[in-house]
Each structure stands twice: as C-alpha cells, then as structure tokens.
Amino acid sequence: MIHIRNKKKTLQVTVEEMRNFALAYVEKYAPSKQQLKTYLLKKYLKTSLPNVKKKDVTDLIDIVLSDLEKNKFINDKFYSDSKAKSMIQRGSSINKIRNYLIGKGIDDEFIKDTVNKIQDENSDQDFFSALKICKKKRIGPARPEENRPLFYKKDISLLARNGFDFETSKKVMDIEKEDYIKMVNLL
C-alpha cells in the first residue's frame, strides 16, 4: 500500500518559492514592479493553497517585491528610462511611450521624469520619430511624389494612430522629398 502524505505548505515555504519564481521571472523578462506583482498573483491564485488566504498572498507578494526592490533587482525608474529609449529608437511618439508606461503600472513621477528627459535631450523628438515611422512604413515623404496626394489622409491617420499630434503629422507630411532624404540620412 502506498502512503500519500498530506503536504501542507507553510507561509515561509511559500515566501521562498515566491522569491525563487520572482527571481526567475526577473532574470528572463526584466519586468516592472507591477508586471511582476501581476505574475506572482496569477501564479499563486492559480495554485490556491488551502491554508493560505488571498490577503496573505498579496501581503507576501508585497514583501517579496519590496525585498527585490531594496536589492535593486527591480527598478521602475530604470525600467521607464530603458523602455522609453528603446521605443524612441523604433520611432514611437512621446504619447505612445507615456501610454505604454502607464499600462505597465509605472508611477506618474517616473513617467514625468522620463518624458522630461526625452524632451530635454531633443525638443522636437516627435518630429524625428515621425520621420522614422515614415521611413519604416514608406509613407508620406517616403512615397513616390505622384502618390503622395492620393495617400495623404491615410498617411496622416497612420501617424495619428502612432500617437503623433496633427501639427507634427502635417509638418512631416509637407516635407519635400530632398529635405526628407537629408534628414533621414542624419538619423
């Protein structure tokens, strides 16, 4: 006869497991604090331990997160700056960056610092990002000259969906082909 022992997990074992899961997740994905909290919450609500309440699990997650933050494994300021930098390189607008960071649960304070830093480095960042989008999608000034008037509305709306305001979009769309080529070569 096989004897099956009833394994009850203590809170201490749960904390150690949670810390290990968190470290593995941080190592693989470099998440924001909110993303890590959501991951751990889903992980532990799925297993639903019988002797642990949901309130206790959220308290344990907060303890693990504060420990990781104290040891600098997660840092929302760094996350905000690095994501913004990579998004700028891809041609994202400041509005798109701001909305992305809000969606990831970053504090407003860090978002404001990041956006201010971007604008201090380049006051017309959206214009250059819009040029990158034009180059990547082959729209606006990147189109052949005879097709530009036909696709004007479509191109403006594509820029709007990417978070650029109307003035910036219009400014980019009205650039002459030669000037556009010079500017893109500088990027």
Secondary structure, DSSP 8 states (H G I E B T S, - for coil): ----------HHHHHHHHHHHHHHHHHHH---HHHHHHHHHHHHHHH--TT--HHHHHHHHHHHHHHHHHTTS--HHHHHHHHHHHHHHTT--HHHHHHHHHHTT--HHHHHHHHHHHHHH-TTHHHHHHHHHHHHHT-GGGS-TTTTTTTHHHHHHHHHHTT--HHHHHHHHT--HHHHHHHHHH-
